[in-house]
Amino acid sequence: MQSYRKFLLLEWRLFTAEPGTWIVLVLMMFSAIGAIVNGVSNVQMQSRFVNDARDDQKQRYTAAAQAIDAEKRKTDETTIPVTSWTPVFAPAAREAVYNFKAVLPPPSLAALGFGQTDLHSQSFRLVNNSDDRPIVPTTGTHVLSNIIPQYKTESTLRLWLGKWDFVFVVTYLYPLFILALSHDLIASDRATGTLALVLAQGISVRSLALTRFLVRMVAVVVAGIAIPTIALTVAHSLVGLPADPGRVVLWILAATGYVFFWLAAALVVNALNWSATRNAVVLVSLWTVVSLLIPVGAGFLVRVVAPMMPNASFTDAERFARNEANEKTTTAYEAMVEAFNRNFPLDINVSSKEKQQRELGRFTDSFQRPAGNEILDTFYSAHPEYPARLTHFQLWYAAQLGRDLFTEKRLSNVLGMWREQQAQHHRLARWLMFFSPSMLVHASLTDIAGTGSHRYRGFLSQLDDYIRKRESWFTGKILKLEPISSSELLTQELFEVKPERTLEAAARVAFPIMSLWIFAVLLLIAGWIRFSAL
Amino acid sequence: MGWATVKTIAAHEWRQLWHGRLFLIAGVIVAAILCLLLGFGCRDFIEYRRAEYAASENQRRLWLERDVANAHAAAHAGITVFRPLPLLGVLDPGLHPYAGTSVFLEAHRRNDLAGSLAESLPDVLRMSLWNVSHVLQIVLPLLLVVLLAPAFAGERQDGTLRLLLSIGVSPRHLLIGKAIGMALPVMAVLMPLIFAAWCGIALISGLDAAMIAIPRLLIFVLSYLLYLAAFSILMFAISARSSSVKAAVASGLTMWIVLCFLVPRLANEVGAKLYPTAVAEEVAASIQSSQKAQEKSGWFDRRKQIEQALIQRYGVASAKDLPVNPMGKLLSEWEERTTSIQNAHYRQIYERQESQHRVLQLSGIFSPTPAIAAVSMALSGSDPQHLRHFSDFADEYRFRMAQMLNDESFHSALGKSRHQLAAEFHAHRREIYERLPPFRYESPSLEWSMKNVFLGWSALVLWTISAVVVAMIAIRHLNAF
């Protein structure tokens, strides 16, 4: 054992005595740390927007509550006019707090990789009265049609080239660094005759190769994983991101598994007894196949086997649905005006005060809703709890909600088809990634970093829930003509993204990481057997 | 002796390549991949164009049949237009998968292109959007590294180089002969593929369009030949200076990784550091605050001024008697102002993107890959400049639509009731809508495309010339041992 330790140390000294080794290891470390620095600058910016958005929403609620209190001070509580446009009037309170910005906060390991954050808007603005705003399939629901992605300005050129992040460095560059370090485990020694000298010392080829494998594994793990992980942790604490040791462990497991895979692949190629040149060519070819050709092939296969509806077709269908809903809503408005006029006829001979009183009646005097109107029918079928007799203003509000529900109903087929196709797309891609360790590690690291589509979809879903819940509360108040107090307004939840538990992410990436390790161990065994046979 | 020697060497190289298994296998694989990608490119093009054409026609119909209360409501209801895929997109879709396919044109607001292909792809397939140009830019140079590494180093290793030099073959003739001998088989594989690409273009878009595309295609081919020539000559130089094939392969691979992967990515980062992309949230806030400031500074005052001017012009007693609607004029001015505010912001955004693109082209000094990528995208009509051209074109159309409808509002008299106006608009709406011609996007000319990538082209030519110079220096003192 002691002699083996000596041998190991000797190999380590030989390995580190090569200037080429240091060049590769330093390059590896710098490319990784450079990528982390790049990622951290993005995190800082995103954190600022999250804080701004939160403060902005809080201010809106506080200002609305203060306005309600001021109104209460002016009038006796019992005589608060809930039917005119005062701060206590539910539609007025709703309008005061309606708009807000929702920003997806950077995840705890955001500096690890940009993932899809440059493709999907990380910040949305919820705006009222966006009757014509297109619903995009990636955001989906009618509720989210009112959220407008903040002007998306990421340069398409940058999207095309991809950013320099840690995930890219690990997935694409680490194998090349490993290849540079391990394509010549014993080939040159054999060619120059030094191998015979070493073997004469009683050391087997297998032990020699495995020792060199081990030396390289230690060097790569230290320079490429341990040091960058320390840099990552320090960088995260500097920008104030919460520590997430669980995700750090997952990242180390995934990255080490990938490094192990490429070193084991190099061991197998070295065991084939070829020249160093041939080893290098074969390993580069393997890298080309695993990192470039299989992902490209998988991409084509996914698009051929599970084709997606063209975006133009979806947009076309959406525009028709939206147009139909808007036209029907206009008809509903006209029917409501007609019904109001029928129920409360206008006498042109009355005084202007009486005319004003009649106009106020739009907020107070209820009448039977006009029958046979598709938009109002849509609203009442979704909300049978509300009475059919409402005021003109309430009916107008109900028609707006009915319009959104109608659009969603009209789009449900095409949106359902789009989602189904996308789900198939994702399922197939998830299955195909097991053919390429590069795809496995890329998907795992992006998911661990929290910058993938999964977290983005979770964010949209939380936003959708939040808006629905808030709208439902206001709708109840508006349709029951209840005033809003400052205290209940302030107890309303502000939008905040609930972070995903590390265990959930771990459950998703466990199988891909395990597969990486299994591939690596199988290759190691193959290399072991092959070297034993030499 | 000169040309005869070159011919003999070239013929020898040609024969060796054809007989060598490596070239045949690699050639067949690359040709198959290129054919497959070309097929996929054509398929994507047909699908995209079919969907885009159908959607454009439907949206035009929707526009013509739209039933809204008045002209301004029609401007808000807007129209959606679609970005066509340029013809050479079958070879190099460039930024197309990352750019949106449609844009909603409405009053007062310039919207971004929405719905890109990349957005709907699973994360893991983000890097899988490959096409013919990727093979030409990345895979072929790798193949050249492997094929050309033994050119001189192999002869040296086998001892045949000593033999050749001893019989008086000049290193220059050896280089030229080997270059011709290598170039011919590569051309023999590539040329039928180029013809197949042209046939594919003719099949999917008709002979007339394919004929128009010929100059672009020829420059496209010439650019790639320059790129591959630069790589080949450099590889010859590396082989000439390498003591063994192993060393030549190692150096060639390092060169390939640096030139094809590292330099473009680093250039991307340098470009973003020098010209940071405008931050979405900041642009939105800036546009909003500019517009709010404008609203405060005199919406109501301006309305009164317009009314007064019109009352004077038409010699009427009050605004109620005017035969025109001052609101139409006000909306028209408002549209002009908001458009100019938004265009100023968009100009900044696009200028930054174009500066990043220039940095990428400039990085062509360090590697021919970003240079060819820029030239290739420009020729296929899918570089940042082309995207900006489409976006500006669509916004001009939006402005035209909004102003046409504002003009319609202006000429609807004020004296009538809301119902009367709505009834009048309803009766004449189709006639009004037809005043806006259908959206037909005209791609910029070849000259325009090439002007934007002058830097890239220059870098490409420079690389080829430099590669020749380096190769000449490398073989001047060709070492036989």
Interface residues (C-beta under 8 A of the other chain):
Chain A: N38 M45 F49 D52 K101 V103 G115 Q116 L119 H120 S121 S123 R125 D131 D132 R133 P134 V136 P137 T138 P149 Q150 Y151 K152 T153 E154 S155 T156 L157 R158 L159 W160 L161 G162 K163 W164 F168 Y172 L173 L176 S275 A276 T277 A280 V281 V284 T288 L292 P295 V296 A298 G299 F300 V302 M308 P310 N311 A312 S313 F314 T315 D316 R319 F320 N323 N326 E327 T330 Q422 H425 H426 A429 R430 M433 M439 H442 A443 T446 D447 G452 S453
Chain B: L36 F40 E47 Y48 A51 E52 A54 A55 N58 Q59 L62 R66 D67 V68 A69 H76 A77 G78 T80 F82 G94 L95 Y98 A99 G100 T101 S102 F104 E106 D112 A114 G115 S116 L117 A118 E119 S120 L121 P122 D123 V124 L125 R126 M127 S128 L129 W130 H134 I138 V139 L142 V146 A149 S244 V245 K246 V249 A250 L253 I257 F261 P264 R265 L266 N268 E269 G271 A272 T277 A278 V279 A280 E281 V283 A284 I287 I349 R352 Q353 Q356 H357 L360 P384 L387
